């Protein structure tokens, strides 16, 4: 729920007869969107006279994303993705492409070369530097249910002693143990802060990420919950740990109650922008808020919400993937007929429909599970203390709706030990911000609000006395 999805595509290059230049290989560039810098890598291969390519976006953890029309003739490279309103035109000079990348009417210079690329160094003043004044250990543990080994880092205030511990649970998308994105390492910052204040921390790479085994792309929130439950079981074997709590960010705040609801070994949970409403309702809110922050007109927002609401309803009610594809294609075709303006000029209707169906079902099966999941039942079963916090400018998990839902559900179920708090001027990553838009995340030097860290550390110490 936190990826800055400025780009989501791959490229297919079709060479023309008579082409003299050899453009096969990896081409690198940096797309500058405001103060955001995204590295791009285009990997081109050639079969006969045809070129085929994939695009990687290392800063977004994306590789080989889907394909569209491209030409290369008279030393000019041009590719278009009409369905996403994307176009690039570049001239080949001195072994480089110099061109312009266009998306949704906006233009950005983009130079592609065979050499390495560099991004201007970003300031992250909160990122801790070695040596650390505490004990750190690289560990692995097993998830016997999934038959995979997960890898992480356990930090202890001291090598000897007994301490309460927190397991950090990352948000959506493939995340390493530091929950690293756009130059920030929030879990490293949080882990360092907690450990310096007497609380042990276990943070680990998602399955299929970093040194953890398994496959990420087929995993749902329930699969990640089983990984967290295995982390709890591992900490129970450590003589240094006397109490175990969970701290989840974003989707991790959805997963923490899933684990705590069925595990009396969990002593407390902290939800950082955790969800209290169903996935389909959350995504509709998220899309509306982010679109408005990005300057999309109110009529466009209303139409998008109407179309997505209908698509989500079809997905939530479906139990057969093949039938779902047909149902979505029929529905989107109906929407195009009723609202022809949603299909970009020059795109065949069948191509547009196919692209939209693919988009609606990606990533799958994660998306299906998330849209259908309602946190109510698991929150009802959580009997341990709960701290739920949000930033008031969070556009991805809106504070008011989710915090009130969490508090009402838990208290109604009989658990009175729940504390909620919304922080002014903080976004989804708990950074001090101006608008809350995901476009700001990488431009902000602060990684995580010190005030929030101070508050949840005090709360944990009280609950683990």
N, C-alpha and C positions, 0 to 999 in steps of 0.2 A: 504493500500500500504506500510505499514511500519512494518508489523509483521516479526519477525525473525523466519521463518518457518523451523527450524532444524528438527522438528519431526511432523508427521501428521499421526497418526495411533492409533488404539485400538487393544486389544489383546483378543483372545479367547483361553482359556486353556482347554484341553481335558485330564481328569485324566485317569489313568490306574488302572485296577483291582489290588487289593493288596496294594494300596497306604495307608501307615500308618499315614502319617502326615496330619494334617488338615491345608490346606493352604488357606482356605476361609478368606475373610476379605480384609482390605486395606493394601497394601504394598507400602512403601514410599522409594524413593531414590533421589539422586541428580546426574544428568548427567553433567559432566564437559567437555565442548568442548572448549579447549584452556582456556581462562580466563572467558568464559561464563558459568554460572551455572544455570541449569534448573531443577526445582523440578518435579518429576514424582510420580504419585499415581496410582497404579494398584488395582482396586477393583474387587475381585474374589468372585463369588458365585458358589454353587454346586447344580446340579439337577441330582439325581441318581449317576452315575459314571462320569458324565461329568461336567467339569468346564467351566464357562462363565465369562468373565471379560471385564471391560472397563478401558481405560487409561485416566487420567487427566494430563494436563500440566498447573498447576496454573499460572506460570509465563507468559504463552502465552494466558491465558484466554480460554483454550481448555478443553473440557470434552467429554468423551465417543466417541472417534474417531474410525474409522472403524476397522475391525476384520481380523485376519489371523490365520494360522496354528500354534499350540503349543503342546508340549508333556511334561509330567512330570513323570519320572520313575527313579528308582534307585537313588532317592534323587537329581535328576538333572532336572532342568527346561530349556526347550529350546523352543524358538519361532522364527519363520521366517516370514518375509514379502518380498518374492523374488521380487515382482514388484517394491518395494522401495529399494531393495538391503539392507535389514535390517535383522539382526540376533542377538539373545541374548542367551547365555548359562550361566547358573548359578548353582552352587552347594549349596544344602541346608545344612547348618551347624549352630548349636547353634541358631536356630530359625531365621536365616537370609539366604538370597541368596547372594552368592559372585560370580560375573560373569563378563562377557565382552559383551559390546554392540558394534555391528559392523554396520556401515552404509557406503555404497559406498567405501568399501575397507579400511575404517579407523576404528580403535578400541579405545574404551573408557571403563575404568573400571566402573561398576555399581553395587552398593550394595543395596539390597532391604530389608527392615525390617518393622515390624509392628509398631515400635515406631515412634515418630515424627521426622522430619528432619529439619535441619537448613542449611542455606546458609550463607557463610561468609559475614559479613557486608560490604556494599559498601559505598564508600564516595560520597556524593552528596552535595558538599559545597555550591551550590547555593540555595538549598531548604530552603525556609524561615521558621522560627520558631516563634511560638507564644510567647509573645503577639505581635500583629501587630499594627503599628502606624496609623491605619485607621479603618473605620467602616466596619464590615462584617455581612451579613445577609443571613440566609438560606431561600430560597424562592421556591415557586412552581408557575407554570403557566399552562394554558390549551391550548391544540391544539384541537379546536373544530372540525376541519375537520377529524382528526384521532380519536377523542373522547378519548384522553389520557391526563394524567397529567405528566408534566415533572418537575424535581427537580434540583435545582442548588444553586449556591452561588453568591450573588451580593456584590461586594466590592465598597465602596465609599471613596474618600479621606478624607471626614469628614461626620459625620452623617447629618449635616445641610449644605445646599448649593446647587448650581446647577452646573452640570458637563457634559462634553461630555462622552459618554460611548462606549465601545467596547464589542461586543458579540463574544466569541471565539467558533470556529467551528472545531471539531476534524477530524482526518483522518479516514481512513477505518478501519473496525473491531470494535467490541464493546468497546467503550471508556468511562471511567468515566469523571467527570468534570475536573480532573487534566490531562487528556489524558495520564494516567499512563501506562508505559510499561518498562519492563526490569530495574526496580528500579528508573526510571526517572519520574518526574512529570512536564513536560514542561509547561503546562497551569497554574499550580500553580506558577511557577517561573515568567512567563510572566505577569500573573494577579498581582502578588505582585509588580513587577517593574512598571507597568503602573499606578497602584493605588497610589504608593508612589510618582509618578510624576504628580498627579492631574487628572487622567483619570479613570472613573468608569469602572468596568469590570463585565460582566455576563458570567459565565461559567456553563454548565449544563451537567448532565449525559445523554448519548445517550438513546433513548427510549429502554426500556427493560434492562437497565444497572443501577446498583446502586439503587437510590430511584426513578428513573423515571419509569413510567408504559409503557405498550405497548410491542410489540414483535420486537426484533431486527432482527432475522434471516430472516424474510420475507420482510424487509425494503430495498428500493432502495435509491439512492442518492436523487431522487425526494421526497421521504417520509421524509428524513432528512431535506431537504430544507423547507418543510412545518413546521417542528419543529422549525427551525430557524426563519421563518416568524412569528411564534407564539411568539417567544422570543422578536422580534422587537415590536409586538403589546403590549406585557407585559410592556416593557420599556417605551412605550408611555404613560402608565398610571402612571408612577412615576414622581412626581413633581421635583425630584432631577436631572432629565436627560433632557438636552436640544438638544443634537444631538446624533445620533446613527450610529455607524460604525460596519462593520463586519471584523473579522480577521479569515481566514480559513487556516488550515495547511493540505497539501497534498489533500486528497479528499475534505477536508473542503475548500480548495482553488478553487475547482470545484463548490462547493455548493454556496459559497458567491456570484458569479455573477448570479447564478440562482435566488437568492432571490432579489438582487439589480436590476436586469433587469425589474422586475415587481413591484417594491416598491419604490416610491419616498420619503419614510420616511428614507431610508438609505442614509446617508450623505457622506460616503466614504467606500472603501473596501481595505483591505490589504491581499495579497495572499502570503502565506508562502509555497513555493514549489507548487504553484497551476499549473493546467494543461492548456495548450493552444492547445493541439492536441487531436485527438480522442482516446478513451480508448484502442482500438485494437492496434493502432500504439504505444501508450505509453507502453503497456505491452510487446510488442515485443522488444522495446528498453531496457526496464528494465531487462528482462530476459537475453538479450545478455550482457549487462554491468555487471550484478551481476555474471553471469557464468564466464566471463572473469576474474573478480576480484578473483573468487574462484579457478582459475587455470584450468578450463575446456579447453580442446584443441579446436583449431579453427575449425577443421572438425566437432567436436561434436556440437559446437555452431551453425555452419551453418546448420547442419541437423535439430537441434532442432528448429531453427528459421523457416526453411522451413515447418516443420510439423505443428508448432503452427500457422503459418500464414494461412495455409489451414484450420485448425480447426476454427480459429477465423472468417474467411470469411463465413464458414458454419453457425456459430452462429449468426453473424451479419445479414445474409440474412434470417434467420429462423423466423417464426411467430407461429410455432406449436411445443410445447415441445416434444410430443411423436414422431413426425416425425423427430425432431432434434436428438433424441437419436438414431434412426435408421440410419440417415444420418452420424452421427459421428462414429457409429460402423462400417459402411461400409468404411468410409474414413480411419479410423485407421487400419482396416484390410488390406486395400490396402497399407498403409504405412509400415505395418509389413512385408508384402510379398515383398515389394521393398527394405526394409531395415531391415532384420531379426535381426541385431545387437541391435536394440532398445528394443527388448523383452528379459529381463534377462533370463539366462539359468534356465531351470526347471519350468518355468511358462507356463501353458497351454495358447494357443493363445486366447481362448474365455475368460479366466479369465483376461488376460492382457488387452484385448479390453474393457471388462466391467469396469475394474478399471480406465482406461483412460477416458472413457465416464463419469464416476462418478466424476472424478477429474476435467474434463473440465466444468462440470455443477455445481461446488461447489465454493463458496456459490451461491445459486440460489434463487430468481431472481436477486440478486445484480449483479452477474457477467454478465448476459445477458444485463442488463441496462448499466453497465459501459462500456462494449465492444462496444456497439452501440452508446454511447453518444459522441457527438462532441460539445465542448464548444463554437464554433464559434457563433452560433445564439444568445446565451445569452450574450456573451461578446459584441456583436454588440449593444445590447440594454442598456448597462450600461452607464449612463450619468454622474455619480458622479466621483470624483477623485479616481484613482487606483494606489496603490503601489504594485508592484510584485517583490519579491526577491527570490533568490535561492542560494544554495551553489554550487560552481563549481565542487565539488566532489560528488554531489548528483547522485547516481546510480539508484534511483527509479523514480525521475522526473527530467530528464536531463536539466540542466540550459539553455544551449544555444538554444536548439530547442523550449523549452516552453516559455522562456522569449521573444524571438523574435516573436513567434507566437502571444502571448498575445498583445504585443505592436503594431504589424502590424494590427491585427484585430480591436483593439480599435481605433487606429488613422484613419484607413480607414473608420470607421463608423462615424467619426466626433468628437470623444472625444479626445481632445489634452492633457487633464490633466491625463497623465499616466506616471509613473516613474518606471523604471526597474533597478535592480542591481544584479549582481552576485558577491558572496563573495568567495575569494580564500580559499582553505583548509577547507571548511565547507561541511558537509554531508547532508543527507535528514532531519536530526533532528536539523540542524544548530549547530552541535558540531564541534569543531576543531578536525581534524582527520588526519590519515595517508593515507588510501586508499579509504574511503567512503563506504566500504562494510558494510552491515547490521550486520555482525559478530562483528564489533567493537562497536556497539551502547552501549552495557551494560558495556564494559570495560573502557569507557571514563568517567572520573569524571564529566566533564562539562555537564550540561543539555542543555543549550542554550546560544549561543554567546552573550555576553554583548554588543558587537559592533552593532549587528543587532537590539537588543532591544533599544539601544540608538538612532539608525537611525529611526526606525519606530515610536518611541515616539516623536521625533522632527517633523517628517512629519505630524503625527496626530495633534499635537499642532498647526502647521501652517494652516492645513486645517480646523480646528475648531475654529479659532479666530473669 
